[in-house]
Amino acid sequence: MPAGSPAAAPTATTRAELIELDALGPAGPFRSRNRLPITDVAGVALAELSLVPSLYVHRTIAALRAAEPLPAADRLAALARAGEAFATETVAGLSVEEYCHAVSRISGMPISVVRHATETTWRALLGAGRDARQARPRASVDDWHDPATQGGRAVWTRRGEVFAVHASGNHPGVHALWPQALALGYRVAVRPSRREPVTAHRLITALRAAGFGADQVAYLPTDHAVADEIISAADLSMVYGGDDVVAKYGADPTVLVQGPGRSKILLAGEDWHRHLDTLVDSVGDEGGTACVNATAVFTDADPGGLAAALAERLGAIPTLPPEDDRAVLPCQPAEQGAALERYLLDHAAGTTPRLGGGGITDPVPGGGVALRPAVFQVDRADAAQTGIELGFPCVWVAPWSPADGIRPLRNSLVLTALTDDDHLLDQLVADPTISNVYVGDHPTYWMRPDVPHDGYLGEFLMRTKTVLRD
């Protein structure tokens, strides 16, 4: 833990006044006439978000494009200062604990998860330059002034100047990645999710206070009609979302799509009893909200017994409001929770419910509902349900045999493979639709900043060009 890291603190009390989330453009904070109330899981307004019009977006992107990036050393120093402020100081009028409480109540995320993401973001900003450079080809150099270019050398350069981010609101940790673009010299415009806009506002405020000018990083809340204009105005963009977002942007080479994870676990020739802790943790860590949570488990031995064991362990998780230090499960407003419950039960038709077959919503004190875990058993490895990913601990347990091959395992962000079949592992590692393969008893949520999550961000943002000089 970095020196001075925030320890788990008692839960903060609710603020009496609304949190004002102004847009942050080239002229500083901007409070628009079009403001959106941001409510918590009980429907109580906690914040007010300023939505900016099309003209404001285009003027901001133009200002970012016209600006020169800070010198590299200054960028890294500012990122480090911003990370420390984000995680330890009062920023935009919110102490760290007030921030964590607000995010927990607004997003329904357990407050322990928010605190952990706060520290993770600090670490990410501290190492943003190092982590971004992991993608640089070894044969290239960072700067054309490097003496190596006198004999001709590849130089790693930006593909553009302005990088836009359509952030998701399922987890505050998504904001730990895009600061790498600042480290590489991009100017960045972030459109926050209206589901959880507080983290992006806090981080960009901290970045500006640390030395990034108002023409280096911007906070652009918009309605859906204007959102696409941020993408079209920027040089490169990163967007988060489901299958609809993949269908919309997947063919655009200027857009990096962060779509569904559909992380999976395969047990082939392994006794699942020995790995039950890893299975349970993979499904339930971070409240089951992350793209790296396991949503399908395939086994060649006793899928019914495995499903029952998962149900027993996950069913013991208590229902608590998100701001409780002991909370594990995510919460949502009652209406949204009921809609998710209907979706789940409609799509679970024909399966064997082991947990959650009677519903997954449970009222919590203070309003809203917790999303209880769900475990369903399907009868085929290629059952359509194994591709369903939901924002709480929900897992589909399927039979698998070598005859099924790797087809049911494709399209996975992470695949944990518990097997000693080297030929099978060769196929899994070679498959282009599987982003990460963890061989052995490793949870699907394992990550480290210096290894790619869904490829390195630098692979998308940068390119090499040859420079030959006298």
N, C-alpha and C positions, 0 to 999 in steps of 0.2 A: 504494500500500500504506500503511495507517495506520502512524504512527510506532510502532516497536517490534514490527511484525508478525513472527511466527515464520518464520524462514528454514527451508528444507529441512535437516533435521538427520540425522545418521546414525541408522540404525534402532536402536531400543531393544532391549535384551535382554528376554526373557520374565520376568515377575515370578514370584517364588517362591511368593507367597501368592495366594489367590483374591481377586478384587475383589468386595467386598460391596456389592450394589446394594439398599440398604434402600428401602422405600417412604418417601415424604416427604409426611406428612399434616399436619393442623393442630397436632398436638402435637410435631412434629419427626420425625426419622428413626424408622422402625418396622421391626424385623426380625421377620418372621412365622415361625411354625413350618413353614409350607408354603413351602419354598424350592426353586427350580428351578436345576439346574446349567446354565450357559451355556458351550457348548463351542466350540472353534475348528474350522477346516476339517479338522483331523486327528482331531477327536473328543476332544481334551484339554480338560478343564474349566478355564476361565480366570476365571469369575465365578459368583456365586450370586445369584439374583434372588428377592427376597421377594414372594410373591403374596398379595394381601390379599383378605379375604372381603367378602361383600355388605354386611354391617353397617358395615365400615370405609369402604367407598365412600360409602354414604349419609350417614354422619356427616361425612365430608370435604366432600362437595358441599354439605351444609347449612351447614358453617362458612364455605365460600367464599361462599355466597349471603348470609349474614348480615354479611359484612365490607363495609366501605366501601372503595372504591378509593382508592389514593394520589392526592394532587393531581397534576394533569397534568405540571407541571414536575418533580416528584419521580419520576414514572414514567419520564420520558425520561432523566433523569440516572441512575437505577438501571439502566435498560437499557444505557446506554453503559458503565457500570462493569462490568456483568455480561459484556458482550461482550468487553471487554478481558481480564477474568479468564479467561473460557472459552478464549481463544486464546493467552494468554501465561503463565498462572500455574498453580501446582499447585492442583487443585480435587478435593475428596473423596479426597485422598491420591494422586492421579495427576498427574504432570507432563504437559505437553502431549505430549511424545513418547511417554510410556507410554500415554496415552490413544489417540493415533493408532495405535500398534502394536496395542493391544488391539482397537480397532474393525476394523482391517485383518484381523487373524487371525480374529476372530469372524464378521465379515460376508463375508470373502473379497474385500473391496474393495481395489484397489491403494492402497498407503499414500499415494502422491502425490495421489490423489483425496481421501482423508480429510484430508490437510493443506490442500488447496485449499478443501474444504468448511468447515474450521475457520476459515479466514480469511474466507470468504464469510459465515459466520454472524456473525462479529464485525461486519463491515460492515452486515449486515442489522439487528442490534440497535442499532447506532449511528444508523441511519436509519429505525428502525421507526416513529417518530411521523410523520416526513415522508412515508414511503411509504404508511402507512395512510391519510393524509389525501388522497392522490391520488384517492380514490374519492368525496370529499365534493363534492356539487353546488356549483357556483360561487355560486348564489344563496342558499346557506345559511350559517349561522354556527355556530361550535363551542359557544357557551355562551349560555344564555338571558339572561345579564347583559349581553350585548353591547348597546350603545345602539341598534343597528338594530332590536331587537325592540320598541322603543317605538312604532314605526309598523307593526308586524306583519312578522315575518320567519320564514323556515324555519330551524329549529334541527336540527342533525345529532345524533341521539341513538342510544344503544344499543338493540338489539332485545331484550336480556335482560341478565342479570348474570353467568351462569356459562357458559363455553365449554369444551367437552370436545374432546379430540383423540385419535383412534385413530391413532397414528403408524405409518408403514410402516418396514421395516428395509432397504429396497433401497438407500438412499443417506442418509448423515447430513445432507445438505443440506435434507431435508424440515423440519428443526427451525429453519430460518431464517425460516419464514413465520409460524407461529402467535404469536411474540412481538408481532406487530402488535396482537393482541387485548389484550395487557397494556397496550400504548400507548394503546388506546382506552378503558381502564378496566375491561375484563372481568377477572374472576378465572378462572383457567385450570386445568383438570385434564387431565393427559396420561397416557394409557395407552400405554406404550412397546411396540414390537414385541419379541417374544421372540427374533426373529432378530438384533436389534442394539439392546439396551436401554441401552448405555453412554452414548450421546450425550445422550439426554434426561435421564438422571440427572446428568450433568456440568453441563448447561445450567441445570437447575432448581436445583441446588446453588449455582451461581454467581449466579443471580437472587436467591435468598434471602439470600446473603451480601451482595449489592449493595444490599439495601433492601426487596425485596418480602417481606412477612411470610409466615409459614406458612399464613395464611388467604387468600393472594393467588394462589399457584401451587402445585400438588400433582403428585406423581409416583405414579401408581396402577397398578402392575403387577397383572394379574389373570389368571385362567384364562379360557377362552372362555365358560364359563357365566355369569360375572359381568360380562364385558365390555359386554354390551348394557345393563346397569343403569347404567353411567356415561352412556351416551347418553340413556337415558330420564330420568335424574335432572337432567341439565343443561338449560339453556334452548336452546342451540344447539350443534351439534357439527360436526366435520370428520372424515371417515373416508377412509382410503386402502385401495385394493384393486383386484381385478380385476372381471370381469363379474358374479361372484356378489355382490360388495358393491354394485355398481350396481343389480342386481335387488332386493336387500334394502332399500336405503335411497333409491333414486333418486326415489321418489314422496313422500318425507317432506320437507316444506318447512323443517323445523328442522335438516336434515342436509345439509351440503355434501360431496358425494362427489367425491373425487379418484381417478378411475378410470384405466383404461388410457390411454396416450397415443396410440399408433398414429400417430406422426408420419410424414409422407410427403414425398417429393420428386417433382415433376413437371417433366419436360423436354419442352417442346412447341416445336418449331422451333429447338431449340438443339443444338449439337454437344456431346455429353457429355464429349468429351476435354478441353474447355476448363474443365470444372467438376469433374474427377475428384477433386481435392484436397478440395473441399467435400463431395462425396458420401462419400468415405472417412471424413472427420472426423465427419460427421453420424452415420454408423453406429457408429464406434468410440470416440468421445469418452467419457470417464468410464467406460470399460470396457463401453459399451453398456448400462449399467444404468438409465439415466434414462428418464423418460417422454418426454423430448424427443429421444431418439435416433431416427434414421430407421429404420423397420422395413420400408418398402416404397418402391421407386423405380419410377416409371412413365416410359416414354420412347416417343416416336414414331419413333425411329430406332435400329436395331441393338441390341435388348435383349440379344442373345447376346453381342455384343462388350462391352457395358457390364458384363454379369454376369461375364464372364471377367476384365475389368480390375479390377473390385472384388475378385474372388477372389484375384488375384495380389497386390494391395496388402495386403489384410487377412491373407492367408495368411503374410505375412512377419513378423507380430507374434510375438515370442518367448514361450515358456511360462516363467513365473517365479512363485515364491511371492508372495503378495500383499504381504508386508512388504518385499520388495525394492524399492529406490528406482526401479528401471527397469521395474517391473511395469506392464502395461497391461491385462491381461485379469483378469476376476473369477475367483475360485475358490470351490469348494463342497466339502463332504464328498463322498467318492466315491459313496456310495449315492444322495445327492440328485442329483449330477451324472449318474449313470447313468439315473435316472428321467427327468430332463429330456432326455437324449439319446434315450431311447425315444420320448418324446412328440414330439420334433422329427421323428424319422425316420418315425414312423407318419403324421404329418400331412403330410410331404413326399412321400408316395406320389403318383406321377403327374407330379411336377415333374422338372426337369433339374437335378441337383446340380452346382454349379460349385465348391463348397468345403463340406466337412463332410458329404458324403454317406456317408462311411464312419464317421462318429462325430465328436463334438466334445469329448470329454473327454481330458485329457492329464495324467498324474500329475505332481505337483510335489514337489520335495524338501521334506521335513518333513511330508508327508501332505496328503491332499486332491487335488483335480484342478482344473486350469484349464479354463475353458470356451472352447474355441477358436472363432474366427469361423466363420460359416456363410453361404453365398450360394446361393440356389436361384432358378432361372428358371421362371416359370410362363407358360402360353400364352395367358392371357386377362386383360384388365384387371380383370374381376370375379371372378377366382379367389379362393376362400375363404381361401387361405393368406396373402393380403396383409393380412388382419386379425389375424394372429398376432403377438403381441408377447412376447418372451422377454428374460430379464435378462442378456443378453450380446450381442456384436455378431452379430446375425442379420438378414439382409435378403432380401426377396423382390423380384425384378426382373420387371416386367411390361410387356408392350406396351400402348401407349395410342394412341388416335386421336381426333380431334374427335367422331367418331360415338359414342364411349364416354361423352362428356360428363363431368360432375363427379361422377356417382354413385359411381364407385370411389374418389373422393378424399374422400368425406364421412367424418364421425366421426373427425376428426383433431385432435389437440391443436395440432400445428404442421404447416403445409403450406408448404414452400419451392417457389415456382413460378418456374421458369426459362423465361420466355416473354415476348413483347411483345404478346400478344393481349389487348387491353384488355377486350374483351367477356368473354372467359374469366375474366379477373381480377375483373371486376365480379361475376360469378356466384360466384366463390370467396369473395370478401370478404362478400357478402350471405348466404352459406349459414350458417344458425345452428349447424350441427354442426361447423364448422371454427372452432376457437378463435383461431388466430393464422395470418396469412398473411404470409410473407416473400417479397417480390418481388425476384428477382435472386439474385446469388451469395452467399447468406447461409446458414450452417449452421443446421440445425434446433435446435441447442442454444443459440442466441443468446438471452440474457435480460438484462434490466436492471431493477433494483428499482422504478423509478418507472413502469413500464408493466406492464399486466396479464399474468400468466402463464396463468391459466385464469379470467379475470375478476379484479378486485380483491377481496381478502378483505373489505375494507371495504364492498363492495356487499352482501355477505351479512350482515355483523355490524351494520350501521347502517341507520337510516331517517331521514327528515325528518318533523318535526311543526311546525306553525305555532304560534308564541308571539306573542301581542299583549298588551302591557302598557302601563300608564299611564306 
